[in-house]
């Protein structure tokens, strides 16, 4: 008997058998709807629990640094995207707008950088 015939006749373990789309979910629609409703409640409950636990929380300088660093990173990405847009731009009035916008984003990034530096000196 050849190797291919031997494999063709070997029983397949049911856990290894691929699931056909029509077999995936045979639960009644009402049961799926109940599960969706329960899943919606979980974030609400967690939000209330976390809200109570953190309601009097004041950010430490380190936490402020992390939040500001994230904002600074977002501004950095925005600046780079606008610079790419500026290189592609043909309309002169829109180019002027992009230059001003980039300058304002860079100024905001500099303000955040100074604040991060101040907070680093406190930690």
Steps between C-alpha positions, in 0.01 A plus 500: 500500500643840406555779752229720342236223528599432858453870593169520315356213707638613836222634722523872578481616860182710528683779681730537198220504243442847349172664595268563211325842495154350539619312811665796673215625712177307539379686811163666471499869415342590836792345690750700295304819570507430876876453483542831316293681764712352781820598317379862477457514880858396582669826386237702692563306819878523462472871428304556821744292705805675356330837529441449870853375554659795320260787574738677740813416304743781426755430228859473616770683304596168339142437384484853363824439310358187341180677392691799364745275317207332327355838398843611378534182293161564339606857415828372356310262270261777397791729413662232286171427320442869426857536372432215258177671392692825449750331269215370283295822504472705179259772617696797640228616742466152645880474527504818708230357724698177546815695589313695769335185628835321523648796686213500752530125554876537551439778756256277689754217492764735644268605784439135589873428481569781748231369735643147483844640583355685803324186620816294457681736733230431764537122489 
